Amino acid sequence: MTHIREFVWPDYDNVAALWIATGRDVLTRAELTAKLTRDPQLFLVAEVDQTLAGVVLGTYDGRRGMILRLAVAPEHRRRGLASLLVAELEKRFAALDCPRVNLLVLPEDTSALRFWQALGYLPQPDVLCTKPMGVTPSR
Ligand SMILES: CC(C)(COP(=O)(O)OP(=O)(O)OC[C@H]1O[C@@H](n2cnc3c(N)ncnc32)[C@H](O)[C@@H]1OP(=O)(O)O)[C@@H](O)C(=O)NCCC(=O)NCCS
């Protein structure tokens, strides 16, 4: 049975293992603690028969939503799990009156691009610019 629910701390090791197995960067416990003080309802996991099979991390800054770190375990793919996670996250963004949701995909990641386009997320020509602030989080 498939169940989508909010992340709880005992999930951390399984979530980290899933991110590693799917080539995603792992958020540290400190980074997640900071995130969970803002919008804990936007960090979701999917369980299949009580095994953690998918994860997605949403954030909302008051103006835009962001989707990060979506991952589904290879053995559970193409069964609609990522779609279920994103649909639940979208519901939660809507409950926050979030008018637009953004995400980043590597241009060469054609599978992910196909997935996102199937869900209505369309590529934009903007270029991501970024600068490190030279600060190590103290938490
Ligand atoms: C991308 C990913 C999250 C999709 O998870 P999933 O549970 O298999 O996705 P769904 O079953 O909900 O797929 C929904 C639709 O998206 C499209 N899609 C999903 N994976 C696809 C792929 N590999 N190639 C082409 N289209 C794909 C299809 O249209 C699919 O519908 P269909 O199966 O009826 O054809 C999963 O492959 C994954 O974890 N990949 C590694 C991590 C990653 O790329 N994350 C996203 C980075 S931005």
The ligand as a Gaussian input file, in Angstrom:
#p B3LYP/6-31G(d) Opt

LIG

0 1
 C       12.348000      11.448000     -12.035000
 C       11.726000      10.467000     -11.015000
 C       11.541000      11.222000      -9.698000
 C       10.374000       9.963000     -11.552000
 O        9.780000       9.128000     -10.557000
 P        8.586000       8.094000     -10.929000
 O        7.906000       7.719000      -9.667000
 O        9.135000       7.005000     -11.755000
 O        7.641000       9.023000     -11.823000
 P        6.100000       8.724000     -12.232000
 O        5.867000       7.259000     -12.235000
 O        5.231000       9.552000     -11.353000
 O        6.102000       9.288000     -13.736000
 C        5.061000      10.128000     -14.223000
 C        5.301000      10.404000     -15.695000
 O        6.537000      11.147000     -15.876000
 C        7.188000      10.694000     -17.084000
 N        8.432000      10.008000     -16.739000
 C        8.825000       9.563000     -15.518000
 N       10.057000       9.009000     -15.590000
 C       10.444000       9.098000     -16.876000
 C       11.620000       8.686000     -17.587000
 N       12.650000       8.068000     -16.979000
 N       11.672000       8.924000     -18.918000
 C       10.650000       9.540000     -19.549000
 N        9.507000       9.958000     -18.945000
 C        9.415000       9.737000     -17.627000
 C        6.224000       9.737000     -17.755000
 O        5.352000      10.517000     -18.570000
 C        5.472000       9.160000     -16.551000
 O        4.205000       8.639000     -16.883000
 P        4.118000       7.108000     -17.469000
 O        4.910000       6.221000     -16.566000
 O        2.622000       6.838000     -17.422000
 O        4.678000       7.165000     -18.860000
 C       12.647000       9.229000     -10.778000
 O       12.975000       8.672000     -12.027000
 C       13.935000       9.539000     -10.036000
 O       13.969000       9.498000      -8.804000
 N       15.021000       9.840000     -10.774000
 C       16.312000      10.147000     -10.147000
 C       16.284000      11.456000      -9.427000
 C       15.777000      12.596000     -10.287000
 O       16.060000      12.683000     -11.476000
 N       15.009000      13.504000      -9.640000
 C       14.434000      14.676000     -10.285000
 C       15.513000      15.626000     -10.558000
 S       14.932000      17.255000     -10.863000

